[in-house]
């Protein structure tokens, strides 16, 4: 489920990994930063699944309106961990990813 959130952006970003236990996306080469920028990833761990979303680290204001329930899943500044499928929170994470993608493309490549 988490992989599918990111996978919808694969036509516009660069797939860096697509395995049974992980999926990772980078942005194109950025003249501003002189490298490809990490966008997001999912990774299956022993007891949970991690969803990394770099735009929330780059633009922390994206987090100001997230629900307390989603905030509880945050580990660090850009990682959300889940032990089970939580559809309402995945829907919220989908919207946050969309906002992050739009901001990422606008600010890093304009």
C-alpha positions as CSV (number, residue, x, y, z in Angstrom):
1,X,0.0,0.0,0.0
2,X,2.7,2.5,0.9
3,X,4.8,1.6,-2.2
4,X,1.8,2.4,-4.4
5,X,1.6,5.9,-2.9
6,X,5.2,6.6,-4.2
7,X,4.9,4.5,-7.3
8,X,2.4,6.9,-8.8
9,X,5.2,9.5,-9.0
10,X,7.6,7.2,-10.8
11,X,6.8,8.6,-14.3
12,X,8.1,12.0,-13.2
13,X,10.9,10.9,-10.9
14,X,13.8,8.4,-11.1
15,X,13.3,4.9,-9.6
16,X,16.4,4.1,-7.7
17,X,15.3,0.8,-6.2
18,X,12.3,-1.5,-6.8
19,X,12.7,-4.7,-4.9
20,X,10.4,-6.9,-2.8
21,X,11.4,-5.1,0.4
22,X,12.0,-1.6,-0.8
23,X,11.2,1.2,-3.3
24,X,13.0,4.5,-3.7
25,X,12.6,7.6,-5.8
26,X,14.9,10.5,-6.6
27,X,14.3,13.7,-8.4
28,X,16.2,14.7,-11.5
29,X,19.6,16.3,-11.4
30,X,19.2,19.7,-9.6
31,X,21.3,22.6,-10.8
32,X,20.6,24.3,-7.5
33,X,22.1,21.4,-5.5
34,X,24.4,19.9,-8.2
35,X,23.0,16.3,-7.6
36,X,19.9,14.2,-7.8
37,X,17.7,14.8,-4.8
38,X,16.2,12.0,-2.7
39,X,12.4,12.2,-2.8
40,X,11.0,9.2,-0.9
41,X,11.1,5.5,-0.2
42,X,9.5,2.6,1.4
43,X,11.3,-0.1,3.2
44,X,10.1,-3.3,4.9
45,X,11.9,-3.8,8.3
46,X,11.6,-6.7,10.7
47,X,8.6,-5.4,12.6
48,X,7.3,-2.5,10.6
49,X,7.3,-0.7,7.2
50,X,8.9,2.7,6.9
51,X,7.8,5.4,4.5
52,X,10.3,8.2,3.9
53,X,9.2,11.5,2.5
54,X,12.0,14.0,2.1
55,X,9.9,17.0,1.2
56,X,8.6,17.2,4.8
57,X,12.2,17.6,5.9
58,X,12.9,20.2,3.2
59,X,9.7,22.1,3.8
60,X,8.7,21.5,7.5
61,X,5.6,23.7,7.1
62,X,4.0,20.8,5.1
63,X,3.6,19.1,8.5
64,X,1.7,21.9,10.3
65,X,-1.7,20.6,9.3
66,X,-1.2,16.8,9.7
67,X,-3.4,14.9,12.2
68,X,-2.1,13.9,15.6
69,X,-2.7,10.3,14.5
70,X,-0.3,10.7,11.6
71,X,2.2,12.6,13.7
72,X,2.3,9.6,16.1
73,X,3.7,7.5,13.2
74,X,6.6,9.9,12.6
75,X,10.1,8.7,13.5
76,X,12.6,11.5,13.0
77,X,12.0,14.4,10.6
78,X,10.9,12.6,7.4
79,X,10.0,9.0,8.3
80,X,6.6,7.4,9.1
81,X,6.5,3.8,10.5
82,X,3.6,1.4,10.4
83,X,3.0,-2.0,11.9
84,X,-0.4,-2.5,10.2
85,X,-2.5,-1.0,7.3
86,X,-4.3,2.1,8.5
87,X,-6.4,3.2,5.5
88,X,-7.4,6.7,6.8
89,X,-3.8,7.5,7.7
90,X,-2.6,6.2,4.3
91,X,-5.1,8.5,2.6
92,X,-3.7,11.4,4.6
93,X,-0.2,10.3,3.7
94,X,-1.2,10.2,0.1
95,X,-2.3,13.9,0.2
96,X,0.8,14.9,2.1
97,X,3.0,13.1,-0.6
98,X,1.1,15.0,-3.3
99,X,1.6,18.3,-1.6
100,X,5.3,17.4,-1.1
101,X,5.7,16.4,-4.7
102,X,4.2,19.7,-6.0
103,X,6.4,21.8,-3.7
104,X,9.5,19.7,-4.5
105,X,9.0,20.1,-8.3
106,X,8.2,23.8,-7.9
107,X,11.0,24.9,-5.6
108,X,13.8,22.6,-6.6
109,X,13.4,22.7,-10.4
110,X,12.1,26.1,-11.2
